[in-house]
Amino acid sequence: MAKKIGRAEKYYADIERGYCGMSLDTMVDIARCLGITLDYIIFGKEDKRKLSKESAGILLYLEKCTESKRKKAMELLKVYLEE
């Protein structure tokens, strides 16, 4: 898991053992890697508003894009959906 989120193995092990806290960025990376929400990590429950698998897949794909590609994709989506 440490390699998947780009953190040192000892740091990740310390998080798992409760020896240290983690930044919000680390928490977000863990949630993305596990395919869970921050609500689940923090509160132990899922957000009631569920996304369809297609919507969640689109969001994950967009998150991996650069900011400029994400803006272009949003522009294209708006044009397509306004027809």
Secondary structure, 3 states (H helix, E strand, C coil): CHHHHCCCHHHHHHHHHCCCCCCHHHHHHHHHHHCCCHHHHHHCCCCCCCCCHHHHHHHHHHHCCCHHHHHHHHHHHHHHHHC
